[in-house]
Amino acid sequence: MPHTTQHPFRDTLHLLTQALEAGTLQPVRGMLNNLYPAEISKLLESLPPAERSIVWELVEPDNRGDVLVEVSDEVRAGLIKEMGTAALLAATEGLETDDLADILQDLPNAVTQQVLHSMGQQDRGRLESVLSYDEDSAGGLMNIDTITVRTDVTLDVVLRYLRLRGDIPEQTDSLIVVSRNDQYLGVLPLSLLLTTDPSQTVAQTMTSELDPIRADMPATKVANLFEHRDLISAPVVSDDNRLLGRITIDDVVDVIRDEGEHSLMSMAGLDQEDDMFAPILLSTRRRGVWLGLNLLTAILASAVIGLFEATLDKIVVLAVLMPIIASMGGIAGSQTLILMIRGLAMGQTSEANARWLLFREISVGLLNGVIWAGVMASVVTIWFGDVAIGAIMAAALIVNLGFAALAGVSIPLIMKRLGIDPAIAGNVILTTVTDVVGFFVFLGLATIFLV
């Protein structure tokens, strides 16, 4: 069994790069085969295309299927293009049903058909049951490698049955108790199985406290359940309470990681599945769309400034101070926005507590506005020797920070109601609001009182 390298990942990547540059491929092969599939996938994602192709050829065929499951979608597509039919078929052999379901749709149609034809009727039915659910749902996460028992057998019979099996699926902490019609009844923890009198029946020993997970439950809610209940595994059932499979903690860790990457990357208009080493033109096109959207919002802010061109011509110092207004509003709004997006993702924020959160965030924004308005009023007065400009600067800061808090709370809630991911465009909308409000208030007050 492979073991983790003693070097941190960056050191491993450095050693790998040095070996590739020196052309010494044998040490690279040995290094790769001493890593777990997830570690190999991370190395592949960290290499430019040419080096990635070389390293991929050095990965043992028995490991390729597990590595394909771990890499990002875009990198996986590139690796699959380099593989022939025979290599792809070999890579899919031995994969667990949920892992096979993850990569099956990325395979060429001819290979997919051969994979399905090579499977037994029972395994094919299990695979199709997983594929029938959205990949971001409990049904899409589940594996069908469950061990089930009936209520009327003794623990001694169960123990003998397990010894006859010879092994149990990974991450098994409980056996699942079902009726003759596969209706979920409860679980039999292995700890109780091993410590209870063997003459006791499953019905006497089992626990019914673990509620099953519905197959259509979103993956993010599944992750929350595992976190709050400290679960290692959990049964998945259909609408009529029929056992379909189980979800294990390793699948949930992947969901948590993906959600974190999604929230971070989406704020910059990027996809967490994007390849860092994708072709220049492809990356340019993807980012160009986001930059175009930002350009439109910047034009809107500039249009607001244009309304006060005469004021700026008379009082040039206002142009020096405008970036401070925009920056302070943007930062304050982003703080609230990030808290709201995190709360929505974790199920802590909803319309039920939105009013309280709105009051809290506006209060925080206004209080910070008052504090920093006093600071900036003093700085501006000393800097330019003009008390009036300092007062206008202070008023604009207070108003903009208040509006920033309002926007930071309301934008994610509105986008969520409209079915739009707040992490994708929330920051752009927020920046537009804070810029427009900040410039309008600052220049508007200057026009009224100074011109």
Buried (B, 14 or more C-beta within 10 A) or exposed (E): EBEEBEEEEEEBBEBBBEBBEEEEBEBBBEBBBEBBBBBBBBBBBBBEEEBBBEBBEBBEEEBBBBBBBBBBBBBBEBBBEEBEEEEBBBBBEEBBBBBBBBBBEBBEEEBBEBBEEEBEEEBBEBBEBBBEBEBBBBBBBBBBBBBBBBBEBBBEBBEEEBEEEEEEBEBBBBBBBBBEEBBBBBBBBBEBBEEBEEEBBBBEBBEEEBEBBBBBBEBBBBBBBBEEEEBEBBBBBBEEBBBBBBBBBEBBEBBBEBBEBBBEBBBEBBBBBBBEBBEEEEBEEBBEEBEEBBEEBBEEBEEBBEEBEEBBEEBEBBEEBBEBBBEBBBEBBBBBBBBBBBBBBBEEBEEEEBEEBBEBBBEBBBEBBEEBBBEBBEBBBEBBEBEBBBBBBBBBBBBBBBBBBBBBBBBBBBBBEEEEBBBBBBBBBBBBBBBBBBBBBBBBBBBEEBE
